[in-house]
C-alpha cells in the first residue's frame, strides 16, 4: 500500500481515532533532513484525531558537543555513569535539540510544548559503582500530558527527569517512552532510529510476539546488535505491560511512519503483545474486500473469475485470514453432499511465503472433518504441485467430481487439474 493512498489510510481510522501513539525518536533521526517529513507524518496522525506524544533522545548531539569541546563524557546512551561534566553536556545538547523540534512543529503549523512530566530518582550504586546523575523513571505525570493532548498540543519530552529536590537526571529515552506509553495506556509505541528494524543474527525481524522476544533476550541476547538491545528490551517490557503493538522503524525513510502504521505489512519490525492474526468466517462487509484482494489473480486466470455479486451469493462459504483487522488472504469451503471443495484460495503478495496459505489449507481440512465430510477436492491451474507435494492431494479426473460440480467444471472450460484428498485415512 502506498502510504499516501487515502483509501488505505481510511480503513484504520475507526480503530485509531482518539487513541494515543508514543513516538520515541533517536537524536540522530531528529537532526536528519528527513525529520521534516516525519513531522508531516505526525501532522497526518493529528489530523485523524490520533494523539501523539514525542519522546526524543540526544546521544548523537551529546557526542558532537563533546567533540567540539574536546570533552570525554562517560557515556552517550544513559546506561552508564553520568558525572557532572557529562550532565552539563547533556543539558546543553538536549535543550537545544528540544528547541529544534519545537521549531519544526511550528514550521508545520502544529502546536507542541516541552513537557517536564517525568519524575526521576538516582539510578544509584550498581555493582559498587555510583551512577551519579544517571537516573531512573519514578513516575510520569499522566494528568499533565493528558491535559496537553486534550488541547491538541503534542507533548515533546526530552531524556531528562527531575526530582522534588531540584535535581536533574539523565535518562534512557527508550525507558522514558515506555513509561509514558504505559501511563497513557498507549495503543502504539514506536521506536524510530536509523535502523530498518530489530535484527537478530543479521536478519531483520518483521514480526514477533512479545514473550518470544523476551525469551530471545534471555537466551541469546548476543544475536541482537548491542545498539539495538535497549529498544528490544523495552519493546518486550512494553508488550508485557499491556501495550498492544510496538514498532521499530527507520526514521531516515520518507513516509516511514505512515507506511508502518497504515499498512498490514509495514516496513520495520512489529512486536505484538497478543495474537493479532486470525481466521474467521467472512461477513457481509467482506465481499468487496475479497474482490479487491483477488482481482489481479482473477484477471491473470490464476483464480476463476467471480463478480462481487457472485462472492456475496456464496459468502457463507468464505473464510478470511486477517492481520490487525485487515483481510490479507481468503479461502472458500463449498459443500456437495459429503464432498467439500477448497476453492478461491488466495494470499496477498505482500504476505506471501510466510505460511498463510498452508494455514488456510489446513484450516479448511480441519473444518471439513468437523462437518463430517468424507473428502476434499480442489481444482487448480497453477498451484496443483503444492497440493500434491505439500498437502497430500492426489490427481483425479473430472468424473470423480460430484455431479453438480462436474457440470460447473465443464461450463467453466478452464481444464483445471482435479485434486482429491480423502479425509477418513
C-alpha positions, 0 to 999 in steps of 0.5 A: 500500500502506498502510504499516501493512498487515502483509501488505505489510510481510511480503513484504520481510522475507526480503530485509531481515532482518539487513541494515543501513539508514543513516538520515541525518536533517536537524536540522530533521526531528529537532526536528519533532513528527513525529520521534516517529513516525519513531522508531516507524518505526525501532522497526518496522525493529528489530523485523524484525531490520533494523539501523539506524544514525542519522546526524543533522545540526544546521544548523537548531539551529546557526542558532537558537543563533546567533540567540539569541546574536546570533552570525554563524557562517560557515556552517550546512551544513559546506561552508564555513569553520568558525572557532572561534566557529562550532565552539563553536556547533556543539558546543553545538547538536549535543550537545544535539540528540544528547541529544534523540534519545537521549531519544526512543529511550528514550521508545520503549523502544529502546536507542541510544548516541552513537557517536564512530566517525568519524575526521576530518582538516582539510578544509584550504586550498581555493582559498587559503582555510583551512577551519579546523575544517571537516573531512573523513571519514578513516575510520569505525570499522566494528568499533565500530558493528558491535559496537553493532548486534550488541547491538541498540543503534542507533548515533546519530552526530552531524556531528562527527569527531575526530582522534588529536590531540584535535581536533574537526571539523565535518562534512557529515552527508550525507558522514558517512552515506555513509561509514558506509553504505559501511563497513557495506556498507549495503543502504539509505541514506536521506536524510530532510529536509523535502523530498518528494524530489530535484527537478530543474527543479521536478519531483520525481524518483521514480526514477533510476539512479545514473550518470544522476544523476551525469551530471545533476550534471555537466551541469546541476547548476543544475536541482537546488535548491542545498539539495538538491545535497549529498544528490544528490551523495552519493546518486550517490557512494553508488550508485557505491560499491556501495550498492544503493538510496538514498532521499530522503524527507520526514521531516515525513510520518507513516509516511514511512519505512515507506511508502518502504521497504515499498512498490514505489512509495514516496513520495520519490525512489529512486536505484538503483545497478543495474537493479532492474526486470525481466521474467521468466517467472512461477513457481509462487509467482506465481499468487496474486500475479497474482490479487491484482494483477488482481482489481479489473480482473477484477471491473470486466470490464476483464480476463476473469475467471480463478480462481487455479486457472485462472492456475496451469493456464496459468502457463507462459504468464505473464510478470511485470514486477517492481520490487525483487522485487515483481510490479507488472504481468503479461502472458500469451503463449498459443500456437495453432499459429503464432498467439500471443495477448497476453492478461491484460495488466495494470499496477498503478495505482500504476505506471501511465503510466510505460511498463510496459505498452508494455514488456510489449507489446513484450516479448511481440512480441519473444518471439513472433518468437523462437518463430517465430510468424507473428502476434499477436492480442489481444482487448480491451474497453477498451484496443483504441485503444492497440493500434491507435494505439500498437502497430500492431494492426489490427481483425479479426473473430472468424473470423480467430481460430484455431479453438480460440480462436474457440470460447473467444471465443464461450463467453466472450460478452464481444464483445471487439474482435479485434486482429491484428498480423502479425509477418513485415512 
